Amino acid sequence: MRVNKKLEIGGHILTAQDVNDVVEHGAKVDLSPDALKRVADCHAFLQTFSKGKLIYGINTGFGPMAQYKINDSDLIQLQYNLIRSHCSGTGSYLPPKVVRSVLLARLNSLMQGYSGVHPELVHLLATLINKEVYPCIFEHGGVGASGDLVQLAHVALTLIGEGKVWYEDEVQETADVFARLDIQPIRIHLREGIAVLNGTSTMTGIGLLNILDTRALINWSVTLSSIINEIVEAFDDHFSQTLNQLKPHAGQQLIAAAMRRITSGSALIKKRNDILYQSSHIDKQSILIEKVQEYYSLRCVPQILGPILDTLTTAESVVVSELNSVNDNPIISPEENDVFHGGNFHGDYVALEMDKLRIAVTKLAMLSERQLNYLLNDKLNQKLSPFLNLGVLGLNYGMQGMQFTATSTTAECQTLATPMYIHSIPNNNDNQDVVSMGTNSALLTRRVIDNAFQILSIHAIAIAQAIDNLQCADRLSPIARDVYTQIRTHCPVFKTDETRYESIQAMNGYLRLANLTFI
């Protein structure tokens, strides 16, 4: 759904919801007049301050080449050389919506007014966002330390009117699109090349989308986990407030509360006092027919999803801080009449959070796969048809094929969960001797998130099949009944054997777009 609003950049701290409005709902951006003045003032200060001084990246080479002074006649060409030489990415292009997030992150950083860029640059970045013109950025190339150098070089290449862009769902020549839309490339004034390249905006832009998608995954996981507890007629005490408040982790409390809300009004969830604590329900048999406790994948949902939610909360705080940071080098400070050289371009904050988030989402996928296995294995659940086969056993196969996909995809997540943060490899003549690999980490996390949506899509289909197998839809809680109805809208009940990949794709699309807000 498109939103008719404009987000002012530079006027306030951006949030993850702001990013969602721009990236997912097409909100336009506007530039704060006060922030624009800071940008212009900073640029004017740097023009004056830099005269007669050696300042990295303005009249020196870059990286280990900084020992070479650049002639005044070559200063503009220096910036163009940096941009073009670092356009060396490989692999697939980042999807347009990811690039939109990257552009927003870079614009917000430069609008802080500490980068010394000409206002032309921020105006053009805003224009690209508003006209939905997206630089073609390759996945591979950046090591995430001196900024996302390679990926952001491809952004800078677009800004100078070169290379290729996504426009109207096609890859086109930048020059052709700019001419058609009457967009003027920027001119290099002083340091517009290095100011774009030296930053963490690629990993940050990807990381913000990862955070938004992970929140959707957690909402779906707690929803499906609650419904499966209804299906098996579990006792309610494992998500009770009394039990969970005694382990005072914020995430656990929120997940348990969400489960209570989702199952409210269910005619299937049982109270232990009504059955196992009543002598009339207990016979003299040594083996109890009534299950005393459920498997961990059903009973320990607050304790499993809780830390995943807490990990997300921390990641959001850190990555949003990065979004609102000044993360290039050097930093220009008119207030202190100085230029500060340092390492704000280093991506360790984002890299570490993306690694943690990727591990957390992998655990979420593992929980979903185990719940799916429980539903499909009649020897475990002792109440459902094998593989939720609603046809003829032996002749038909139910969800047997889909389970292979879920298991295989979960295994891939487990492999991809290996941290990137500790895989620093020195490069750049050992100038960059400790690097973050933050963009790699963010991209791997995105891959795991995509995998998790696929696994939960199969899980959701299994939930609906189980409900039809037991014919218990009318006994579900109101929330569960509504979710079941929506699932069936995208994947009708099936008894015979047909291809299922389109059903999984349709369910994947629904899970991504549905706006569940239980946590």
N, C-alpha and C positions, 0 to 999 in steps of 0.2 A: 504494500500500500504506500503510495507516494504521499508525502506530507508537504503542505504548503507553508513552509517556514524558512527563515534564514537564520543560520547560526553565525553569530558574531565571533570572529577570530581575533584574539588579542585583547578582548574586553573582559574575559573571565576564564577561570580554570575549566578546561574541557573535561568531560566525564565519558565513561564508556557508553552511556546512553546517547550522548551527543554524537559519538562516532557511529552508533547504530542508526541514528536519524539520518546522517549524511550518507552512509554506505548502503544501508538496507532500504531506506525509505526516500532517498533522493533529495533530501533537504539541501538547499543551496547555502553557500557561505558568503558572508560579507566581512569586510575588514574594518576593525575598530579605528575610527579617526585618531584617537589618542595613541593607539599602538602604531599606526602608520607614521605618525609624527616621530615617535621614538625610533622607528626604523630609519626614517630620513635623517634625523639628527645624528644617529650613530654612524651612518654612512658619511655624512659631512665631516664628523669628527675624525673618522679614520683617514679620510683624504688629506686632512691637514696634519694629523698626528704622524702619519707614516712618512712624511717628507724628511729625508736625511737620516732615516733609521733603517735598521735591518729587522724586518718582521717576517716571520715564517709564512710562506705561502703567498706573500705579496711581492717580495723582491728576492726570494730565495727559491731554490728548487724544493721538491717535496720528499718526505721520508728521508732516507739516507742521502738523498741528493741535496738536502738542505745546506750542505757546506758550500754549495755553488751559488754565488751572487748572480742575479739576473740583471741584465742591462735594462735601463729605463725604457728603451725602445721596444723591448720584448715582453713587457709586463702583461699586456693584454693577450698576446699570443700564448704566454705561459698558461693562462687559464683555459684557453681552447685546447692546448696540448694535453693538459691534465684530463679534461673531459673525454676527448676522443681516444686517448691512449688507454683509458680505463673502461671503455665500453667493450668488454671482453667476456661477457657472461655467456653461459651455455645452458643447455637443458630447455625445458618448456618455458613459455611465458607465464608470468603470474596472471591469474584471472583478473579481468577489469575491476571487479569490486574490491579485490585485494589492493590493486594499484590505487584505487580511490582512497582507501584507508592510508596508504603510504603517503600520498600527496597531502592529505589532511594533516598527518603527523609532521611532515617536513614544513608545511606552511605554518603550523602552530608554533614550532620551534623558532623559526626565523622571525615570526611576528613578536617574539619577546623583545627584540630590539637590541641584541647584543652580538650580532653577527657582521655588522658593517656592510650589508648588502644594499644595493640600490632598490628603492621601492618598486621599480619595474618588475623585479623578480617575484615579489609576493603577489603583486597584481596578476601576473601571468599564472602563477600557481592556482590562485582563486578562479581565474578564467577557465583553466583546464578542468577543474572540479565542476564548475557550474555548467560548462558546455559538454561535459562527459567525454573529454578527450584524454585518453590514458596512455602514457608512455609504455612501450613494450619493454618490460623488465624481465630479464632471465632469472630463473630460480637460482642458478649456481654461480658463484664467483666471490662473494664477500666472506671474509673471515671474522667480521664483526668486531674489529678492534679500533682501527683508525676510521671508524664509521663503517657503514655498509657501502664501501667505496665503489665496488663494481655495479651493484644494483642502482645506487643513486647516480652513478655516471650516466646510466641510461635515461634517468629522469632529466639530468642536465642536458643531455643530447637533444631531447625534445625541446627543452627551454630555449636552445639556440637555433631551433628550427630544423634540426637534422634527424636522421633515423626514421623509425616507424612508430606508429601509434595505433591503439585500438580506437575506432570510431564507428558508431552505428553497427556494432558487432562484426566489424571487419578490420583486419590489419591493413593499414594504408600508410603511404608516405607522409611523414609529418608536414613537409612543405606543401603538399597538395591540400591537406586538411586545413592548415593554417590559411592558405590562400582562399579557400572556399568560405571559411568562417571569418575572414578578415582579422586574423590574429597575428600580431607582430611578435617575432622572437625577441628575447632580451638581447641587449648589448652588454658585453662585458665592460664593467667600469673599473673594478678594483680586485675583488676576490669572489665574484659570484660563482666561479667554478668550485673552488675548494669549500665554500660555505654550503653548497648543495651536497657535495660528496661526503664531507666530514660529518657524519651524523648517524644516529641509530634509528632513523625513521622507517627503514624497511622492516627490520625485526619488530619494531614497535607497532607498525601498522598491521602486520600479520598477527602479532601477539594479541592485539585488541580484538580482532575477529575471532581468534581462538578462545578468548575469554567469553565473548558473547555466545559462541556456539557451545562451549562447555556448560554454561548455565542452562541452556536448552537441554543438553544431554542429561544433566542431573535432574532436572524437572521430569523428564521422561522416565529416567531410571527409578525415581521414587514412586512415580505413578504406576508403572508396570509392576514394581515390587509390591506395592500395596494391593493391586488387583490380583496378583498371584496368591497373596495371602487370603484374599476372599475366596478364590477358586478352590483352595485346599481346605477351606474352613478352619483356618488357624485360630489360635487363641490370641487375644488382643494385648496381653500383658507385656510382650516384648517391645511394643512401641508405646507403652503407657508413660504418662508424665512422671509418675512416682518412680519407676525404675530408671528412666533416662536422666532425670535431674540429679541422680546420685553420681553420675559421671559427667561433670560440668564442662564438657567441651561444647562450644557454640554450635558447631556443625551437627553434632549428634542431636542436640536439642531441637534444632530446626528440622532435621529429617524426621525425627519421631513425631513432631507436631504436624508435619505435612502428612504423614501416614495416618494420623488420627483424623485429620480433616478429610482426606480422600476416602477413607473407609467409613466415615460417619453415615449412619443410616443403612448400613449393610445388614441384610438378613442372614449373611453367611458367616461373618466373623463371630467367634464364640468367646464367652467369658469362662475362665477356668472355674470360677466359683459355682457356675451353673451345672458343671459336669463332673470334673475330677475331684472337687471338694465336697461332693454330695455322696453320702454313703449309699443311697439308693441306686446310684449309677455304678457302683463298684461291686463286682461279683468276686467269687473266690478263685477265679482262674489266675494262674501264676503269670500268664502272658496277657498283657493288656491290649485289647483291640484298639482302644482310643489312643492316638498318638500323644505322648506326653509333651514332647517338644519337637519343633520342626527342624529341618536341616539348616545349617548356618546361612546358606544363601537366601533363606526366607526369614529366619529369626534374627539375624545379626545385621539387618539392613542399616539401622541407625549407626552402628559401630563401623560399618564399611563405607557407606556413603558420607558419613559425617566428616571424616578427615579429608575426603575428596572435596567436599564443599569448603572446608576451611582452607585447603590449598588454593582453591579458586579465589577465595576472598583475598588472600595474601597476594596472589598473582595480580589480581585486578588493581589493588592498591599500588603495587610496585610499577606496573606497566603504565597506569594512568599518570603516575609521577613522572615517568620517563617521557610520556606524551607532552607533558607541560614543562619539560626541561629545555634548557639551552645546551645542545649536545654537539657543537662543532668545536673547532680549534683553529686559531686562538680565539679567545673571547674578548670582545671589544667593550670597554667600559668608559663611556664619556664622563660618568659621574666621578670616577676616580682618576680620570685623565691618564688612562693606562690601557695596555693590551696584555692579557694574561695567557700564557702558554701552558697547556696541561693536557688532560686526557678525558674530557667529558664525552668524547666520541666512543669511549670503551663500552661495550655492550654486555658486561658481565651481569648487571642487574636483570636484564631481560632474559639472557641466556639461562641463568639459573632458574628463574621462574618458569620458563618454558619447559625445561627439563622436568621440573617437579610436576608441572601440569600434565605433561605427557605420561609420566608414570601414573598419576592419579586417574587419567582417562583410561589408561590401559587396565587399571584395576576395575574401573566401572564396566569396561567391556567384558572382563573376565566374570564379573558378577552376573551380567546379562547372559553370557554363554552358559553358566552353570544353572541359572534359572530355566533357560531354554531346555537344557539337557534334562532337568527334572520333569518338565512338562512332557517331553517326548519319550521318556523312559518309564513305561508302565510298571516296571518292577520297583521303581522308586516311589512313584506317586500312588500306585495301587488303586487308581480310580479313573484313569484316562486311557483311551485307546492307544496302542503303540504308535509312536510318531504322529499322534493326533490324526490318525487315519480314519476319516469318516465314511470311507467306502468299504470295499471288500478286502479283508486282510489277505495278504499274499498276492492278490491281483492288483490292488492299488497300494500306493506307497506314502501317502500323506506328505509329511514334511521331512522325510528322510533325506532327500537331496539338499534341502535348504540348510539342514544342520551341518552338512559338510562345509558349506560356505561360511557359516558362522564360526565354526571351529577353526578353519583355516585362517580366517581373517583375524580372529583373536590371537592366534599364534604369531601372525605378523606383527600385531601390536606389541606383543611381549618382546620381540626382537628389537623393534624400533624404540622401545623405552630406554635403551641404553643411553646414559647421559652424554651430551655433546660438550657440556661445560668443562669437563676434564680432558677433552681432546684438543687442547691447545697445541698447535704446531708452529714453531717459529718460522717467519718468512720475511720478505722485504729486506734482505741482507741482515737479518736478525734485528732490524730496527723494531719490528713488531714481534718481540720475543715471547710475549704472553698475550694470547688473543682469546676472544670469547666464543666464537662460532655461533653467535646469537641468532643470525638469520637461518643457519642450518637447523638449529634447535627449533625455532619457530615453525619452519617448514615441515620438519618431522612431526611436530605436535599437530600441525594441521592434517597431516596424513593419518595420524592415529585418530583424530576426531572424525574424519571422514569414514574411517573404518568402523568406528563405534556407532555412527549413525546407521551403517549397513547392518551391523549386528543387531542393534535395537529394532530395526525395521523387521527383521525376521522374528525377533522376540515378540513384537507387537502382533504380528500375524498369528503366532502360536497362541498368544493370550486369547485372541478372538476365536480361534479354532477350539480351544479348550472350553470356552464358555458355551459354544454351540454343542460340543460333545456332551457337556453336562446339562445343557438346556437350563442354565441358571441365570440368564440375563435379567429376568424379572426380580431376582433376589439380590442383585448387586446394589452397591451404594449408588446414589444419584450421579455422583461424579464418575464412577467407574462405568455406569450404564451409558453415559454420554460419550466417554472415550471409546467404549466398545462400538457404539453406533458410528462414530467417525471413522474408526478403523475399517469397519465393514463397508463404509462408503467408498473407500479406496481399494479394498481387497475383499470382495464378496466371499462368503463361505464356499468351500470347495470339497467335493467328494471324489471326483474322478481325477485322473492324472493329466495335467496340462503343463505347458511351460510356465515357470513361476518368476522368471527374472523381471518381467514387466511389473508384476505385483510388488516385488521388493523395491523396484525403482519408484513406483507410485507411493509406497509407504514411506520411503526415504524422503521424498519431496514433502509429504504431509508432516512428518516429524520435524523437519527443518522450519516449516512455516507456521506450525501451530504455536500459539502463544500461551503455553502453560506457565503459570506463575505461582507455584506452590512454595517455592523457596526463593 
